[in-house]
Amino acid sequence: MIVAKFGGTSVADAAAIRRTGEIVRGRLGRAPVIVVSALAGATNALLSAAELAASGQLVAALEHVSQLRDRHLATISELLGSGPEAHELRAETSLMFDELAHLAEALSVLGFATPRSMDAVASMGERLSAPICAAAFSQMGIPSVAVDSRQVMITNDDFGRAAPLPAQIAAASHAQLLPIIAAGKVPVVGGFVGATTSGITTTLGRGGSDYSAALFGAALNADAIEIWTDVDGMLTADPRVVPGAQLIEHLRFDEAAELASFGAKVLHPSTIAPAVERDIPVYVFNSMRPEAVGTRITFEAPPCTVRAIAGKRGVVVVRVGSPKMLGTPGALRSIFEAFDRYRISVDVVATSEVSVSLTVDDDPSLLKAVEDLRGFGEVAIERDRGIVALVGAGLGGSSPSMARALRAVGDERLHMVSLSSTGINLTLIVDDAQVHPVMRLLHHEFFGGASA
């Protein structure tokens, strides 16, 4: 059994859905479970409609809804023609858009949107795409069944970024998905979307379809998890930043996790954890070029000092310093608890006896956390920073490689330097505008290609 996830570009339109169907056909002998994203750009349009409605711009919001309705109905017509199956699916799709229009009207009356209401809106993309893809696959002779992901992806009620409940997901997956597979059919499930134990719609956060696939893979103890996207696999850098980026055919779980956390767009940062827990290999393939080699991610991979370079912009450095921290038990714990209270994730940390420097995303709740931190002493915030991370399993044991990295950066200002506890990630904090130039310098140093 495998779980294969297809992102928004893989189901962007009728042609892409048909291409995805051919990939699915080639995997019928492996009892696939298919996880699909919303049609490309649909989630952004849905969230934009909700924000417009909540700000009192109902006419503009309903125009977004109307455009999305037309796009989905046109896709159904192109895929299914005008038969009874197409008529039924168009009717069901129109009902969902009626529901969406009512939600927009309600948000306009309220004048604000709660995380729960935003989840209800954002979930529509996958709730629409899964039935369309299942119907298209069936039209192609692939027996497929659309499954409402809210019946299998069980989460807590932390709306906007819900935490999955693995035991409940496993039970629901066995009850809902295995009978479909046993009947020789293909389950098609929307990613990103779940529900609480009481049935209230939730989402896993942006990019959560990858995470959904990994969670289903772990729940079903799959033989492999495949992530189908619009690039050939994981590369030595973002090709939009570094034109000479090269394919990585094989890397380790921990390397992939570090790259995802520090800016690699191919994988959601949470994807790796469920796969690691069950030792399930993860593959990254290009749905536009299914014949390409792709990337394999496992516990072991050929040794490599530097595997890839990632970059992340829009980072904030927070510095907390006070002589009171010297020898004070629990000071670090209290600092991290201040960020935890506001669900702010910390990326990079550097400490001394009397100060702590760390990086976070520019979160709306950051100022609240900073107020809590002032009880420890002086707090300074530095915006317009970025992260450049060199990742490789052999990096920590190679002082010459770290020296090469620092020499390659040259005169660029470094605000922090940190080597991860595992020794596989050397992180440089630079000015935000210098993230891409520094990535190119480092890529040229370790992989060749242009440096400017």
Helices and strands as residue ranges (DSSP letters): E 2-6, G 8-11, H 14-25, G 28-30, E 32-36, H 42-54, H 58-80, H 84-110, H 115-122, H 124-139, E 144-147, G 149-151, H 166-176, H 178-182, E 186-190, E 193-195, E 201-203, H 208-219, E 224-229, E 250-252, H 253-261, H 272-278, E 282-286, E 295-298, E 308-321, G 323-325, H 331-341, E 346-351, E 355-361, H 366-373, G 374-376, E 378-391, H 399-409, E 416-419, E 425-431, G 432-434, H 435-447
